[in-house]
């Protein structure tokens, strides 16, 4: 539930507000509240448990596309990396991403870039266009502002460095992804 610093309930409400601004109804938002999956940037989640949660959610909701982090977790956040690891988990002798394909679900992972590229915002467009990737999203000015408004809903997490992130991070404008 995002109970880092005992702010679980606050973060749930912030997530719902953020999703609403992005056009995602509350009925489409699922918050997993499990003691073995704590919101903590230093804690790696149990791969098998997380893989089971993800697979069950995909099956129950007939999901055909999952977008997640890559092995770098964009910022090295252990929880983000755990999501990627769970999607690569060998589940019943198959990688879980192979099971997803059998269910008609594809997986895209968000490319982690070095610190320089991460904070050059629009200047990373040329590099992103030249490097291999399976999908590239470049947001319009209006979409970028919508993303910033959604980020501002997460007041409990808006520390000084996240304000810098919102101003200069390529991820607010450019996202390159690869198929898993």
N, C-alpha and C positions, 0 to 999 in steps of 0.2 A: 504493500500500500504506500510505499515511499515514506516509511516512518523514521527516516534519518533525522536526527535531532528531535525526535518525538513530534514530527509535523505531518504524520500520515493523513489525518483528516483534512488538514489545510491543503496538502498537495493533491488529494483526490478532487477537492472543489476546484483548485486551480487547473487541473487537467481537464475537467469538464468544461470550464469556462474557455480554455484554450481551444478545445475541440469544437465547441459551439462556434467560435469565431472562424474556424476553418471549415465549417459546414458539416461537421460530423455530429450526428445526434447522440445524446447520452446513451441511448439504447444500443449503440454500436461500440461503446467503450466498455472494456472489461478490465477490471483491476484485480490482479491476483494477490491475495493476502495470505502468505504462507510463511511460517516462522523460519523455514530453511532457505528462503529467498529474500533476505533483508536488503533494503535499499542502503547500500554502503559502497562508496567508490573503491574501497580496498578489499571487498569480499568477493571471492569467486563463488558463483552459485554452483550447486550440484548439477552436473551435466545431464545425468540420466533423468533426474526429477524434472528439470526444465524442459528437456526434450519431450517427455511424456505430456507435460502441460501444453506445449506448443502443438504437438501432433493432435491431441484431443480437441483443442480449440479449432484447428484447421478442419478436422473432420466434422465437428458439430456445426460449424458455420459455413461449410462449403466454400472455403476460401481458396482462391486460385492464384494469389500472388502475396508473397511475404517480402517485405523490405526490412532489412536489418543492418547491423554493423558488420564490418569485416574484422579480421583478426587483431587489428590495431585499435578497434573500438573508437575511432576518430580522435579520442583524447586520452587513450590508455585507461579509461574507466573500466574497472574489473567487471562490473555488472554488464556493461555493453559487450565486452569480450566474451563473457559467459553465454550471451545469446548466440553469438556466432559459433562458439564451441558446441552448443547444444544442437545447432542445425547441422553440424558436421559429425555428430555423434553416431556411432555404429549401433543401430537399434535392430535387434533381431537379425543380425548378420548383414544388414544393409545400412548404408549411411542413411540417416533420416531424410536427407534431401532427395534420395532416390525414392523413398516412400512417398514423399510429397509429389514427385512426378507421377507416380502411380495414381495418386488422388487428383491429378490434374492441376497441381499447384507448383508454381515456379518460385525460385528464391533469388532476389537481388540483394547484393551487399553493397553498402555505401563505402566508397573508397576513402581510406585514411591517407592524408597527404602530410608532407613534412610541415613544420611550424611556419616556415617562410611562405609556402604556398597557401597554408591555412588562413593567413592574415593579410593577403594582398587583394582580397575581394574580387572585384571585376577584372583586375589585371591577370587573374588566373584563367580567364576564358581561352586565350590562345593556347596555353599549355594544355588545358583540359581538352580542347578540340583536337590537338595533335596526338595525344596519347591514346592507346587502345582502351576501349571500354565498350560495354554492351548497351548502356543507356547514359544519356547526358541531359540533365535538366538545367536550363538557364531561366531563372524567374524574371518576369517583367518587373518594372518598378512597383506596380500596384500589388503584385504577388509578394514581393519582398516586404512591402509595408504591412501586408496582411500577416506575414510570418513574424514580423517584429511585434505586431499587436498581440499575436498569440503567445509569443515568448514573454511579453510583459505581464501576461496573466499569471505567470509562475513567480509571483512576488517573493515568496519565501526563498527562492533560489537565485534571485537577481543580485548576486554579489558584484563587486566592482569589475571583475574580469569578464562577467557575462555581458556587461554593458559594452565593453571593448569588443567582445565576440559579436554582438549584434551590429556594431558599426563596421567592423573590418573583416569578419570571417567570410570566406568564400562560400561556406555552407549556407549562408543566408541568401545567396544568389545562385551558386553553382553546385550541382551535385552530380558526381559521376559514379556509376554503379556497374557492377559485373554480375553476371549470372553465376550462381553457385553450382 
